[in-house]
Amino acid sequence: MAKRLVPLMNRVLVEKITPPSKTAAGILLPEKTPKLNSGNVVAVGAGLRDKEGNHIPVSVKEGDTVLLPEYGGTEIKLGEKDYHLYRDEDILGTLHD
């Protein structure tokens, strides 16, 4: 089984951020709490080439926190972790503090 995945072309490997199920004080949160579809970028592909052969890089980099669409992406399991593979243009934006 593969231990590492290197995305091709304009693909981005994202580990989704799961909201906490309880607070620091131990209060359990209901599952209906609104959650933000976000994730951390784990790996990115090299990018695409346009018709003239010019390199078009991927717009995010490893370590970025990104906003993801509600649906889409390809679910991938590596070891015990679940990841999602998205195209660069499917990512809605980056999140900053």
C-alpha distances in whole Angstrom, upper triangle without the diagonal:
4,6,9,11,14,16,19,22,24,21,20,17,19,19,22,24,25,29,30,31,34,36,37,39,37,39,36,36,36,33,36,36,35,32,31,28,27,24,23,22,19,18,20,21,24,26,28,31,34,36,38,35,35,32,31,29,27,30,27,26,23,25,27,27,28,29,27,29,29,27,25,21,18,16,12,10,8,8,12,13,14,15,17,18,21,24,26,29,28,28,31,32,31,33,35,37
4,6,7,11,13,15,19,21,18,17,14,17,17,20,22,24,28,29,30,33,35,36,39,37,38,36,35,36,33,35,35,34,31,30,27,25,22,20,19,15,15,17,17,20,22,25,28,31,34,35,32,32,29,28,26,24,26,24,22,20,21,24,25,25,27,25,27,27,26,23,19,16,15,11,10,7,8,12,12,13,13,15,15,19,21,23,26,25,25,29,29,28,30,32,34
4,7,10,13,16,20,21,18,17,14,15,15,18,20,22,26,27,28,31,33,33,36,34,36,34,33,34,31,34,33,33,29,28,25,23,20,18,17,13,13,16,17,20,22,25,28,32,34,36,32,32,29,28,25,23,25,23,20,17,19,21,22,23,26,24,26,27,26,23,20,17,15,12,10,6,7,10,10,12,12,15,15,19,21,23,26,25,24,28,28,27,28,29,31
4,7,10,13,16,17,15,13,11,13,13,17,19,21,25,27,29,31,33,33,36,35,36,34,34,34,32,34,33,32,28,27,24,22,18,16,14,10,10,12,13,16,19,22,25,28,31,32,29,28,25,24,21,19,22,19,17,14,16,19,20,21,23,22,24,26,24,22,18,16,15,11,11,7,9,12,11,12,11,13,13,16,18,20,23,22,22,25,25,24,25,27,29
4,6,9,13,14,11,10,8,11,12,16,19,21,25,27,29,32,33,34,37,36,37,35,34,34,31,33,32,31,27,25,22,20,17,15,13,9,8,10,10,13,16,18,21,25,28,29,26,25,22,21,19,17,19,17,15,13,16,17,19,19,21,20,22,23,22,19,15,13,13,10,10,8,11,14,12,12,10,11,10,13,15,16,20,19,19,22,23,22,24,26,28
4,7,10,11,9,9,8,12,14,17,20,23,26,29,31,34,35,36,39,38,39,37,36,36,33,35,34,32,28,26,23,21,17,15,12,10,7,7,7,9,12,15,18,21,24,26,22,22,18,18,15,14,16,15,13,12,15,17,18,18,21,20,22,24,22,19,16,14,15,12,14,12,15,17,15,15,12,13,11,13,13,14,18,18,18,21,21,21,23,25,28
4,7,8,5,6,7,11,13,16,20,22,26,29,31,34,35,36,40,39,39,37,35,35,32,33,32,30,27,24,21,19,16,15,11,10,7,6,5,8,10,12,16,19,22,23,20,20,16,15,13,11,14,13,12,12,15,16,17,17,19,17,19,21,20,16,13,12,13,12,14,13,17,19,16,15,12,11,8,10,10,11,14,15,15,19,19,19,22,24,27
4,6,6,8,10,14,17,20,23,26,29,32,34,37,39,40,43,42,42,40,38,38,35,36,35,33,29,27,23,22,19,18,14,13,10,8,5,7,8,9,12,16,18,20,17,17,14,13,12,11,14,14,14,14,18,18,20,19,21,19,20,23,21,18,14,14,16,14,17,17,20,22,20,19,15,14,10,11,10,11,14,15,16,20,20,21,24,26,29
4,6,9,12,15,19,21,24,27,30,33,36,39,40,41,45,44,44,42,40,39,36,37,36,33,30,27,24,22,20,19,15,15,12,8,5,5,5,6,9,12,15,16,14,13,11,10,9,8,12,13,14,15,18,18,20,19,20,19,20,23,21,18,15,15,18,17,20,20,23,25,23,21,18,16,12,11,9,9,12,14,15,18,19,20,23,25,29
4,7,10,13,17,19,22,25,28,31,33,36,37,39,42,41,41,39,37,37,34,34,33,30,27,24,20,19,17,16,13,14,11,7,5,7,4,6,10,12,15,17,15,14,11,9,8,6,9,10,11,13,16,16,17,15,17,15,17,20,18,15,13,14,17,17,20,20,24,25,22,20,16,14,10,9,6,6,8,10,11,14,15,16,20,22,26
4,7,10,13,15,19,22,25,28,30,33,34,36,39,38,38,36,34,34,31,31,30,28,24,21,18,16,15,14,11,11,9,6,5,8,8,10,13,16,19,21,18,18,15,12,11,8,11,10,11,12,15,14,15,14,15,13,15,17,16,13,10,10,13,13,16,16,20,21,18,16,13,10,7,6,5,6,9,10,10,14,15,16,19,21,25
4,6,10,12,15,18,21,24,27,30,31,32,36,35,35,33,31,31,28,28,27,25,21,19,15,13,11,10,7,8,6,5,6,10,10,12,16,19,22,24,21,20,17,14,12,8,10,8,9,9,11,11,12,11,12,11,13,16,15,13,10,10,12,12,15,15,18,19,16,14,10,8,6,5,6,6,10,10,9,12,13,13,16,18,21
4,7,10,13,16,19,22,24,27,29,30,33,32,33,30,29,29,26,27,26,24,20,18,15,12,10,9,6,6,5,6,9,12,13,16,20,22,26,27,25,23,20,18,15,12,13,11,10,9,11,11,12,11,13,12,14,16,15,13,9,9,10,9,11,11,15,15,12,10,7,6,5,7,9,10,13,12,11,14,15,14,16,19,22
4,6,9,12,15,18,21,24,25,26,30,29,29,27,25,25,22,23,22,20,17,14,11,9,6,6,5,5,7,9,12,15,16,19,23,25,28,30,28,26,23,20,17,14,14,11,11,9,10,10,9,9,10,9,12,14,14,12,9,10,10,10,11,12,15,15,11,9,6,5,6,8,11,11,14,12,10,13,13,12,14,16,19
4,7,9,13,15,18,20,22,23,26,25,26,24,22,23,20,21,20,19,15,14,11,9,5,5,6,7,10,12,15,19,20,22,26,29,32,34,31,30,26,24,21,17,17,14,13,11,10,11,10,10,12,11,14,14,15,14,11,12,10,10,10,11,13,12,8,7,5,6,9,11,14,15,17,15,13,15,15,14,14,17,19
4,6,10,13,15,18,19,21,24,23,23,21,19,19,16,18,16,15,11,10,8,6,4,6,9,10,13,15,18,21,22,24,28,30,33,35,33,32,28,25,23,19,18,15,15,14,12,12,9,9,10,9,11,12,13,13,11,12,10,11,12,14,16,14,10,8,7,7,10,12,15,16,17,15,12,14,14,13,13,16,17
4,6,9,12,15,16,17,21,20,20,18,16,17,15,16,14,13,10,9,8,6,5,7,10,12,15,17,21,24,24,27,31,33,36,38,36,34,31,28,25,21,20,17,17,15,13,12,9,10,10,11,13,13,15,16,15,16,14,15,15,16,17,15,12,11,10,11,14,15,18,18,20,17,15,15,15,14,12,14,15
4,6,9,12,13,15,18,17,17,15,13,14,11,13,12,12,8,9,9,8,8,11,14,15,19,21,24,27,28,31,34,36,39,41,39,38,34,31,28,25,24,20,20,18,16,16,13,13,13,13,15,14,16,17,16,17,15,16,16,17,18,15,12,11,12,13,16,18,21,21,23,20,17,18,18,17,15,17,18
4,6,9,10,13,15,14,14,12,10,11,10,11,9,9,7,8,10,10,11,13,17,18,22,24,27,30,31,33,37,39,42,44,42,40,37,34,31,27,26,22,23,21,18,18,14,15,14,14,16,15,18,19,19,20,18,20,19,21,21,18,16,15,16,17,20,20,24,24,25,22,19,19,19,18,16,17,17
4,6,7,9,12,11,11,9,8,10,10,12,10,12,10,12,13,13,14,16,19,20,24,27,30,33,34,36,40,42,45,47,45,43,40,37,34,30,29,25,25,23,20,20,17,18,18,18,20,19,21,23,23,23,21,22,21,22,22,19,17,17,18,19,23,24,27,27,28,26,23,23,23,21,18,20,19
4,7,10,12,9,9,6,5,8,8,11,10,12,11,14,16,16,17,19,22,23,27,29,33,36,37,39,43,45,48,50,48,46,43,40,37,33,32,29,29,26,24,24,20,21,20,21,22,20,22,24,24,25,22,23,22,23,23,20,18,18,20,21,25,26,29,30,31,28,26,25,25,24,22,23,22
4,7,8,6,5,4,5,9,10,13,11,14,14,16,18,19,19,21,25,26,29,32,35,39,39,42,46,47,51,53,51,49,45,42,39,36,34,31,31,28,25,25,22,23,23,23,25,23,25,28,28,28,26,27,25,26,26,22,21,21,23,25,28,29,32,33,34,31,28,28,28,26,23,24,22
4,5,5,5,7,7,11,13,15,13,15,15,17,19,19,20,22,25,26,30,33,36,39,40,43,46,48,52,53,51,49,46,43,40,36,34,31,31,29,25,25,22,24,23,24,26,25,27,30,30,31,28,29,28,29,28,25,23,23,25,26,30,31,34,34,35,32,29,28,28,26,23,23,21
4,5,7,10,11,15,17,19,16,18,18,20,22,21,22,22,26,27,31,33,37,40,41,44,48,49,53,54,52,50,47,44,40,37,35,32,31,29,25,25,23,25,25,26,29,28,30,32,32,33,30,30,29,29,29,25,24,25,26,28,31,32,35,35,36,34,31,30,29,27,24,23,21
4,6,9,11,15,17,19,17,20,20,22,25,24,25,26,30,31,34,37,41,44,44,48,51,53,57,58,56,54,50,47,44,41,39,35,35,33,29,29,26,28,28,29,31,30,33,35,35,35,33,33,32,33,32,28,27,28,29,31,35,36,39,38,40,37,34,33,32,30,27,27,24
4,6,9,13,15,18,16,19,19,22,24,24,24,26,29,30,34,37,40,43,44,47,51,53,56,58,56,54,50,47,44,41,39,36,35,33,29,29,27,28,28,29,31,29,31,33,33,34,31,31,30,31,29,26,25,26,28,30,33,35,38,38,39,36,34,33,33,31,28,28,26
4,6,10,13,15,13,17,17,20,23,23,24,26,30,31,35,37,41,44,44,47,51,52,56,58,56,54,50,47,44,41,39,36,35,33,30,30,27,28,27,28,29,27,30,32,32,33,31,32,30,32,31,27,26,26,28,30,33,34,37,38,38,35,33,32,32,30,27,28,26
4,7,9,12,11,15,15,18,21,22,23,25,28,29,33,35,39,42,42,45,49,50,54,56,54,52,49,45,43,39,37,34,34,32,29,29,26,27,25,26,27,24,27,29,30,30,28,29,28,29,28,25,24,24,26,27,31,32,35,35,36,33,31,30,30,29,26,27,26
4,6,8,7,11,12,15,17,19,20,23,26,28,31,33,37,40,40,43,46,48,51,53,51,49,46,43,40,37,35,32,32,31,28,27,23,24,22,23,24,21,24,26,27,28,26,27,27,28,28,25,23,22,24,25,29,29,32,33,33,30,28,27,27,26,24,25,24
4,5,6,10,11,15,17,19,21,24,27,29,32,34,37,40,40,42,46,47,50,53,51,49,46,43,41,37,35,33,33,32,29,28,25,24,23,22,23,20,22,25,26,27,25,27,26,29,29,25,24,23,24,25,28,29,32,33,33,29,28,27,27,27,25,26,26
4,6,8,9,13,14,17,19,22,25,26,29,31,34,38,37,39,43,44,47,50,48,47,44,40,38,34,33,30,31,30,27,26,23,22,20,19,19,17,19,21,23,24,21,24,23,26,26,23,21,20,21,21,25,25,29,30,30,26,25,24,25,25,23,25,25
4,6,8,12,14,17,19,23,26,28,31,32,35,38,37,39,43,44,47,49,48,46,43,40,38,34,32,30,31,30,28,27,23,22,20,19,18,15,18,21,23,24,23,25,25,28,29,26,24,22,23,22,26,26,29,29,29,26,24,23,24,25,23,25,25
4,6,10,12,15,17,21,24,26,29,31,34,37,36,38,42,43,46,48,47,45,42,39,36,33,31,28,29,28,26,24,20,20,18,18,18,15,18,21,23,25,23,25,26,28,29,26,23,22,22,22,25,25,28,28,28,25,23,22,22,22,20,22,21
4,7,10,12,15,19,22,24,27,28,31,34,33,35,39,39,43,45,44,42,39,35,33,30,27,25,27,26,24,22,18,17,14,15,15,13,16,19,21,23,22,24,25,28,29,26,23,21,21,21,23,23,25,25,25,22,20,18,19,19,17,19,19
4,6,9,12,15,18,21,23,25,28,31,30,32,36,37,40,42,41,39,36,32,30,26,24,22,23,23,20,18,15,14,11,12,12,11,14,17,18,20,19,21,22,24,26,23,20,18,18,17,20,19,22,22,22,19,17,16,16,16,14,17,17
4,6,9,13,15,18,21,22,25,28,27,29,32,33,37,39,37,35,32,29,27,23,21,19,20,20,18,15,12,10,8,9,10,9,13,15,16,19,18,20,22,23,25,23,20,17,16,15,18,17,19,19,19,16,13,12,12,12,11,14,14
4,7,11,13,16,18,19,22,25,24,26,29,30,34,36,34,33,30,26,24,20,18,16,18,18,16,14,11,9,6,5,7,7,10,11,12,15,14,17,19,21,23,21,17,15,13,12,14,13,16,16,16,13,11,10,11,12,11,14,16
4,7,10,13,15,16,19,22,22,24,28,29,32,34,33,31,27,24,22,18,16,14,15,14,12,10,7,5,5,5,9,10,12,13,13,15,15,16,18,19,21,20,16,14,12,11,13,12,15,14,15,13,10,10,10,9,8,12,13
4,7,9,12,13,17,20,20,23,26,28,32,33,31,29,26,23,20,16,15,12,12,11,10,8,6,6,7,7,11,12,14,14,12,14,13,14,15,16,18,17,13,12,9,9,11,11,14,14,15,13,10,11,11,10,9,12,14
4,6,9,11,15,18,18,22,25,27,31,32,30,28,24,22,18,15,14,10,10,8,6,6,5,6,9,10,14,15,17,16,14,15,15,15,16,16,18,17,13,12,10,10,12,12,14,14,16,15,12,13,12,10,10,12,14
4,6,7,11,14,15,18,22,24,28,29,27,25,21,18,15,12,11,8,7,5,5,5,6,7,10,11,14,17,17,16,13,14,14,14,15,15,17,17,14,13,10,10,10,10,12,11,14,13,11,13,12,10,11,13,16
4,7,11,14,15,19,22,25,29,30,27,25,22,20,16,13,14,10,8,5,6,8,10,11,14,14,17,19,19,17,14,14,14,13,13,12,15,15,12,12,9,10,10,12,14,13,17,16,14,17,16,14,15,17,19
4,7,10,12,15,19,22,25,26,24,22,18,17,13,11,12,10,8,5,8,10,12,13,16,15,18,20,20,18,14,14,15,13,14,13,16,17,14,14,11,11,10,11,12,12,15,15,14,17,16,15,17,19,21
4,7,8,12,15,18,22,23,20,18,15,13,10,7,9,8,7,7,10,11,13,13,15,15,18,20,20,17,14,14,16,15,17,16,19,20,17,16,13,12,10,10,10,9,13,13,12,16,15,14,17,19,22
4,6,9,12,15,19,20,17,16,12,11,9,7,10,10,9,10,14,14,16,16,18,17,19,22,21,18,15,15,17,16,18,17,21,23,20,18,15,14,11,11,10,9,13,14,14,17,17,17,20,22,25
4,7,10,13,17,17,14,13,9,9,7,7,11,11,11,12,16,16,19,18,21,20,22,25,24,21,18,18,20,19,22,21,24,26,23,22,19,17,14,14,12,11,14,16,16,19,19,19,22,23,27
4,7,10,14,15,12,10,7,6,4,5,9,10,11,14,17,16,19,17,19,19,20,24,23,20,17,18,21,20,23,23,26,28,25,23,20,18,14,13,10,9,11,14,14,17,17,18,21,23,27
4,7,10,11,9,8,6,5,7,8,11,13,15,17,21,20,22,20,22,21,22,25,24,20,18,19,22,22,25,25,29,31,28,26,22,20,16,14,11,10,12,15,16,18,19,20,24,26,30
4,7,8,5,5,5,6,9,11,14,17,18,20,24,23,25,23,25,24,25,28,27,24,22,23,26,26,29,29,32,34,31,30,26,23,20,18,15,14,14,18,19,21,22,23,27,29,32
4,5,5,5,7,7,11,13,15,18,20,23,26,25,27,25,26,25,25,29,27,25,23,25,28,28,32,32,35,37,34,32,28,26,22,20,16,15,15,18,20,22,22,24,28,30,34
4,5,7,10,11,14,17,19,22,24,27,30,29,31,28,29,28,28,31,30,27,26,27,30,31,34,35,38,40,37,35,31,29,25,23,19,18,18,21,23,25,26,28,31,33,37
4,6,9,11,15,18,20,23,24,27,31,30,32,30,31,30,31,34,33,30,29,30,33,33,36,36,40,42,39,37,33,31,27,25,21,20,20,24,25,27,27,29,33,34,38
4,6,9,12,15,18,21,22,25,28,27,30,28,30,29,30,33,32,29,27,28,31,31,34,33,37,39,36,35,31,29,25,23,20,19,19,23,24,26,26,27,31,33,36
4,6,10,13,15,18,19,22,26,25,27,26,28,27,28,32,31,28,26,28,30,30,33,33,36,38,35,34,30,28,24,22,19,17,18,21,22,24,24,25,28,30,33
4,6,10,12,15,16,19,22,21,24,23,25,25,26,29,29,26,24,25,27,27,30,29,33,35,32,30,27,25,21,19,16,14,16,19,19,22,21,22,25,27,30
4,7,9,12,14,17,20,19,21,19,21,21,22,26,25,23,21,22,25,25,28,28,32,33,30,28,24,22,19,17,13,11,12,16,16,18,17,18,22,24,27
4,6,9,10,13,16,15,18,17,19,19,21,25,24,22,20,21,23,23,26,25,29,30,27,25,22,20,17,15,12,10,12,15,14,16,16,16,19,21,24
4,6,7,11,13,12,14,13,15,15,17,21,21,18,16,18,20,20,23,23,26,27,24,22,18,16,14,12,9,6,9,12,11,13,12,13,16,18,22
4,7,11,13,10,12,11,13,14,16,20,20,18,17,19,21,22,24,24,27,28,25,23,19,17,15,12,11,7,9,11,9,11,9,10,13,15,19
4,7,9,7,9,8,11,12,15,19,19,18,16,18,19,20,22,22,25,25,21,20,16,15,13,12,11,8,10,12,9,11,9,8,11,13,16
4,6,6,9,10,13,15,18,21,22,20,18,19,20,19,21,20,23,24,20,19,16,15,14,13,13,11,14,15,12,14,12,10,12,13,16
4,6,9,10,14,15,19,21,22,20,17,18,18,18,19,17,20,20,17,17,14,14,13,14,14,13,16,16,14,16,14,12,13,14,17
4,7,9,13,15,18,21,22,21,18,19,19,18,19,18,20,20,17,17,14,15,15,15,17,15,18,18,14,16,14,11,11,12,14
4,6,10,12,16,18,20,19,17,19,19,19,20,20,22,22,18,18,15,15,15,14,15,13,15,15,12,13,10,7,8,9,11
4,7,10,13,16,18,17,16,18,18,19,20,20,22,21,18,16,14,14,14,14,15,13,15,14,11,11,9,6,5,7,10
4,6,10,13,14,14,13,16,16,18,20,20,23,22,18,16,14,12,13,11,13,11,12,11,7,7,6,4,5,9,12
4,7,9,12,13,13,16,16,18,20,22,25,23,20,17,15,13,13,11,13,12,12,10,6,5,5,6,7,10,13
4,6,8,9,9,12,13,16,18,20,23,22,18,15,13,10,11,9,11,11,11,8,5,6,8,9,10,14,17
4,5,7,9,12,13,17,19,22,25,24,20,17,14,11,12,10,11,12,11,7,7,7,10,12,13,17,20
4,7,9,13,13,17,19,22,25,23,20,16,15,12,14,12,14,15,14,11,10,10,13,15,16,19,22
4,7,10,11,15,18,21,23,22,19,16,14,11,12,11,13,15,14,10,11,12,15,17,18,22,25
4,7,9,12,16,19,22,21,18,15,12,9,9,8,10,12,12,8,10,12,15,17,19,23,26
4,6,9,13,15,19,19,16,12,10,6,5,5,8,11,11,8,10,12,15,17,19,22,25
4,6,10,13,16,16,14,10,8,5,5,7,10,13,14,12,13,16,18,19,21,25,27
4,7,10,13,13,11,7,6,5,6,9,13,16,17,14,15,18,20,20,22,25,27
4,7,10,10,9,6,5,6,7,11,14,17,19,17,17,20,22,22,23,26,28
4,6,7,6,5,6,8,11,14,17,20,22,20,20,23,24,24,25,27,29
4,6,6,6,8,10,12,16,19,21,24,22,21,24,25,24,25,27,29
4,6,8,10,14,16,19,22,24,27,25,25,28,28,27,27,29,31
4,7,10,14,16,20,23,25,28,25,24,27,27,26,26,28,29
4,7,10,13,16,20,21,24,22,21,23,23,22,22,24,26
4,7,10,13,17,19,21,19,18,20,21,21,21,23,25
4,7,10,13,15,18,15,14,17,18,18,19,21,23
4,6,10,12,14,12,11,14,16,16,18,21,23
4,7,10,12,10,10,14,15,16,18,21,24
4,6,8,6,7,11,13,14,17,20,23
4,5,5,7,11,12,14,17,21,24
4,5,6,9,10,12,15,18,22
4,6,8,10,12,16,19,23
4,6,9,12,15,18,22
4,6,8,11,15,18
4,7,10,13,17
4,7,10,13
4,7,10
4,7
4
